Amino acid sequence: MQIRLATLALVGLYGCCMPVQALPSFATQTEQPCAACHLSMGELTPAGRHFKLTGYTQGKRGNPLSATATASVTKVRNTASSADASVTMPQNGKPIPEAASLFVAGKLSEHMGGKIKWTANAANTNPIFASSGLQTGTHVGSDLFLDASDVRFATQDDLGDQAITWGITLNNAPASQDLWNTTPVHDFPFKSSSLLNAWGLGQFGPTSMIDGGTASQTLGLGVYAMLNDSIYLELSNYQSSHLTGAALQLSGSVNTFNSSANPYWRMAWNKVSGSDSYMVGTFGMVTRLARDPFVVGSASGTYTDLGLDAQYQHITDTHSVSAQATFIHEQVDWGNRSVGRSHDNGTSSLRTFKTKVTYDYARTYGASVFQFASNGSTDQLYWSYNANPNVINGACNQNTSLLAYCSATGSPKTSGLGFELYYVPQPHIRLALQQTFYRNFLGGPTFIDNSTGNTRAASDNNLTYLYVTVAY
């Protein structure tokens, strides 16, 4: 199934590729408070979307440097099924310096601007190899990598009696260039624990390839246009990144493209009316991979992702409400070579759904509730636990798998809900408590711990995540 890397490990991609915070460099450039462009630190307002649409060029040139840092505590409810929780879930319940990012962001000229982001992931753990049954606790991604970045050329023209804003984007994370907080990379949760990557515990279970699977590993060039602030269109294409140098290294193990044609598209209807804004849209991508690096002997795959999304915001100086929903259907063609080796069938599908609602008071206090679900094709060879040490194909066997957990049914079914409470005492400081509850995980109410073969309850994965992020 899909980037099953996500199953349980976004390999440092999604967890580390956080949305751009309310950067001080942008506030200085526009001479506007952070609240003008952001509803809390991660979510863009209509003004923030316009700033991004026009290439980060509003205002004057200034100091382009900003930085963010996060310290956190991540606690999983129960580790009893593990052979050695200190290995499979290192730092559980302990405060850690989690990650830090450096930004060069702002206006380059009247029509060009952007943001370049480097992230240092301090939550990585040391590799554990040659220990039977203990293949988790692995080193996830690079300690320092080029994170989700975007450079743009943008201009505004008239097309007959229609106003049009159009531009060109160069970025390294599909969908990160989008204006709304519904597409992958910059959707909710705006911050998730980097430790989940080391634990092999994707917060929302299996995810599609477009949902972070090639973030910070690609280069994409695209053309976009907004007509009358109402209709948004974009077409981009992505290739493997061939950037070299320590400052340009990639995040995580690379999913190798076998083609230079990996198109991404986006269409959306947008309306702003006073304090209210609305969006309904669709997006998608075709990704052609040469192999799945997490499955020994896997065949090449063509991932076709199609998403539907919607957003509503009511924003005032005091009381604000926002709601987002995203559905992604993914179809994968593995080819005949995969049948009986790493997958039951030559094709598979995955469906994911996420939604959240947020109330914000005066950009100081806020609460979000969210729900998620994923399900798709049953695939015993890929998802099911196999204790036979002689088996080397498929994703989930004790001796060769990097997945921490396996299905008891061959299904990827995962679902749950949660909430986040946050406090912003100053515009560049955010304290938050995030709680996730699972109804199902990898197939149902129970699944298998790959380090022991023991049964584990979905509720054992219930997560508490407390963090503080500071921007400067």
N, C-alpha and C positions, 0 to 999 in steps of 0.2 A: 504494500500500500504506500501511499504518498510519502512525503519526505519523512518517513517514519522516523527518521532522525528526530522528528518532533516528538515522536511518541514520547519520546520522553526525554528528549534532549534537544533543544533547539541549538545545541552546540554553541552556546554563547551568542547566537545571532539575535534571536528575538529578545532574550532577556537583557542583552547589553545594548542593543540598538534602541535606546530610549528616544522618545520624541524630543525635539529641541525644547528646552525649558525656556522660560521667559528671560532671555539673555539680556544682561545689562548693556551689552554693546548695541543691541537693537533699540533698547529704550533710549540710550544716549543719542543714537542716530536720528530717531524720529521725534525726540523731545516729547515723548508721550509716556505715561506710566505703563507698567507691564499689563495692568488691567484693561488697557485699551485694546490689546491684541489677544489676551489670554483669559479664559475662564478657568481659574486655577492654573497650575504650571503647564499642563499638557495640552489643553483643548483650545483651539483657535476660535476667536470671535469673528464676525464678518469683517471687521477692520484688519484682523490678523490674516485672514484669508486673502484680502486684497493686497496686503503687504507682500505676501508670498507670491501671489499671482503676478505682480508687477516686478518681480525679480529682486526683492529685498532692496529696492532702490529709493524708497521714499525717504526724504530727509537729507541730511548732510553727511559727508564722510567724517568718520571719527576713529577712535581707538577700536580696532576690530577684535581684540582679544577678550574672551570670556572663559570661565571655567565653572564646572560643577563637580560636586563630590557627594557621595552617599555613604552613610554608615547604617547598619541594619542588624536586625535579629530575625532569623527565619526558624520557625519551629514546626516540625511535622508531628502529628498527634501520636503516632505509635511506631516504634522501630523494632518491635519484638520479633518480627518474622525474619529479620536480617541475620546473616552469619556473623557479621561484625559491623554494628551500626557506626562505629568510629571511622570505618573505611567507606561503607556504602553511603552514609549520610554525614560526612564530616562537618563539624561546626554547628550541628543541630542545636538550636536554642542558645547559641552563644553570640554575643555582639561582635561584629566584624567591620573593618573598613571595606566596603563592598566594591566600589568603583569610583573612578574620577575621569572626567572628560575635559579636553581643551578644545576651544572653538576659535577659529578665525572666521568671523562672520560680519557681513555688512555690505555696504555699497562700494562697488568698484568704479563705476562710471554712471552716467545718466541712464544707461540702459542695461547695465550688468551688475550683478551682485550674487551673493551666495553664502553658504556656510560650509566650512570644512571642519570635520570633527574627528578627533583622535580619542580613543577610550582606553584606559588602563583598567583591566579587570583584576581586582585583588582577591576575588572569591574562588579562583582556580585552586584545584587540589593536585597533589602529586599522582602520577600514574601508578596503577597497581597491575602488574602483569605476572604471569606464571604462577598465580595463586588460584588453585582450582575453586571455581565457584565465586570468585571475587573479581569480577571484571568491571565493577563500577568504581567510583572514587577516582575516575580518570581525569587527566588534565584536559580542560575543555577550552578550546580556542587558544588564541595568542594572548599573552599578557598585555600587549599593546598593539592596537590595530586601528586602521582607518575605518571609522564607524560611518553610519548613514550620512552621506554628504550630498550637497546639491548646489550646482552653479548654474546661473540662468542669464539669458539675454531676453529682455521683454520690452515691448513697445505698445503704444495705444494708437489706433487709427480709426478712421470712419470707413465703413463699407456701405456705400450709398447713404441711406439715412439711419444706418445701424452703427452703434459704437462697438468696436472690437478691441480686445486686449489679447495679444498673441505673443508667443515666445518660444524659446528653445531651452530645454533642460538637459544637463549632463549630470547624472547621479549614479550611485553604486548600490541602490537598494530598491528593487521594483515596488512601486506604490508609495514609497516614502515622499515622492514629490506631490502627492495629492493634497488638495486644499482642505478636505474634511477629515474628521477623526473617526472614520468608519473603515477605511481600507487598512491593510496590514502595515506593520512597522510603527505607525503613529496612532493606532487605535487603543482602546482601553484593554487592560490596565496600562496607564501611562508609565508606570514603573512596576516591574516584577522582579522577584528575587533572582540574582545571578547564581545563587547556590542551587537552585532547581536544576540548572544545567549540569552541574557536577553530580547531582543526585540522580540524574536520568528521569526527572519527574516533570514533564511538561505540564504547566499549570492547567491547561485546558485539554490535555490529552493529545491525540493525534491531530495534526493540522495539515493543511494543504501546502504544496510547494510554494505557492505565491506568498504564503503567510510566513515570511522570514527565511525560506529555504535557501535563497541565494543572496540574501542581504550581505553587504560588505564583501562580496566575492565577485561582483560583476561590474561592468561599465555599461550604462545605457544612455542613449541619445534619443531625445523625443521632441516633438513639436506639439504645442497646445494652443488653444484659443478659447476665450470666453466672449460670447456674443450678448451684448446688452445686459451684462451681469446676470444672465439667465441661463444660457445654454453653454455647457463646458464640454470640450472635446479634446482628446489627447491620443496620440499614437507614438509609441516608443519601441525601441528594439534593444535587446541586451546581449552581450557577449561576455565570455570569460575575461576577467580582469588580468592583464599582463603587467600591471604596475610592479616595479621593483624598488627595493630600498626599505630600510627598517621602518621609516615613517609611513610607508604605504602598504605594509603587509596586511594580509586578510585575516578575517575572523573565522576560526574553526577550520575543520576539514573541508576541502573544496569539493562541491558537487560539479563534476566536469561536464561542460556542455559538449555535445557532439555535433553542434551546428552553430553557425553564426546568426541564424534566424530564430529568435526567441521573442516574438512580439508581445507587447503589453498595450492594452487599450483602455480608455476610460470615457464614459459619457455620463453627464449629470444635468438635471434641471435644478436650478437654484432660484430662490426668491427671498428677498429681505423686505420686510414691511414693519417699519418702526422698531419695536423691541423684539420682534419675532423674525426668525429665519427658518427656511425649510429647504431640504434637499432630498431628491430621490434619484438614484443612479444605478449604473451597472459598470462593471470592470472585469477584466480577465487577462489571461496570459497563457501562451503555449510555451512550455519549457521542454527542451529536448536534451536529456542527459545521456552521457556515454555509459554511466554505471551508477549504482547506488553504493557509495563507499562503505556503508554500514552493513552490507549484506554480501558475504563471501559468495562468489559465483553468480551474482545477479546479472540480469540482462539489461541492456539499455532500455530506457523508458521515455515515452512522450507524455507529459503531464498537461492536460487541458483544464484550466481553471476558469470558472465563470462565477462572478459574484453579483449579488444584488444588495443594495444598501440604502439606508434612509437616515436622516438626521433632523432633529427639531431643536431649536434653542429659543428661549425667552430670557433676554439678558437686560438687567437694569443695574443701577449702582448698588442696590441693596439686595433684592431677591432675584435669583436667576435659576432657571431650570433648563436642563438639556437632556436629550434622549437620543440614543444611537442604536441601530440594529444592522447586522451584517450576516448574510448567508452566502456560503461558497460551496459550489458543487465541483468536485474534481473527478475527472476520468483519466485513468492511466492505461496506456497500452505498453505492456511489458515485452511483448513479442513471444513467439513460440518457444524460444530458448529458455525462458524462465519457468515454463510449466514443468512441474515435478522437481525443480531445482530449488527455487527460492519462493515460488508462488504456486498456488493451486491452479490458477487460470492465467491466461495471457492478458487479461484485462481486469481492472478493479475500479471501484469508485469509493469516494469519501464525501460526506456531507458535514459541514460544520456550521454552527449558528451561535452568534453571540449578541447579547443586548445589554444595555445598561442605562440607568436613569440617575441623574445627579441633581441635587439641590445645593446651591451655593448662597451663603449669606455674606454680602459685602466683601467678597474676595478674601475672606478671613476664615470662615468656618464652612465645612461642606460635608456631604454624605452622598455616597453612591451605592446603588445596589445593582448587581449584575447576575446574569444567568448564561449558561453555555451548554452546548450539546454537540456531540459528534457521533457519527455512525456511518457504516459503509459495508463493503463486501466482506463476507467471512473468508478468511485465508489462513488455514491451519498451518501451512508451511511457514508463513511469515510471522503470525502473531502468537501461535500456541507454544507453550513451554515444552522443551524437549531435553530430558536429562541425559540422553545418550551421548557420551563423550566422543563417539565416532562420527556424529553428525556434524557436518561443517557448512551446510547450506541453510538458507533461511535466516531470519533475523534474531530468533529468540531461543538459543540453546546455551547451555551453561558454559561451554568452553570457548566459544568464539564470539558470542554476542556482546555488543556494547550496550544493549538495552537492560536497564535495571529490573524491569518488570515485564511479565508476559501474560497473555490471555489464557484463561481456562476454557474458553469456548471458541477461540479462533476469530473472535469479533473485536473490532476496535471501539465498541460502544462506550462512550464516556459522557457523563453529564453532572451538573452541579450548579451551585449558586454561591453568592457571597456578597460582601459589602466592604466598603472602604470609608473610613472617617478621616478627615484631614483638618489641619490647623495651619494657617499661614500667618505667623505673627508679624512678619515683614515680607515685602514682595519677593525676596530672593531666598526665603527659608520656608521649607514645607516639612511638616511632621505628619505622618500618616500611619494608620493601623488598617491593614488589609486582612480579611479573613475569607478563606475559601472552604466550602463544604461540598463533598462528593456524594452523589447518589449511586453512580456507576463509575467504574474505571476499567478500561480494557475488557469490555464484554459483559459486565454486570456488577452486582453488588460485591463480588469477590474476584480476585485475580491471583497470579502467582508471583512470588518473590524469586527472581532469577538467581539470587545468591545461594538459596537453600532449597528451592522447590516447595517451600511452605505456602499455604494459602494465606492471603492477606485481604482484609476487608477494604472496600472503597473508602469507608470513613476513616481508616487508619491514615490515609493520605491528607486528611483535613489540615489546612495550612494556616498558620498565623505569621504575618509578615509586618514587622514594625520597622519603619525607616525614617531617616531625616535626610533631606537633600538641600544643599546650600549652593547657590549660584553667586558668582562674583565677576 
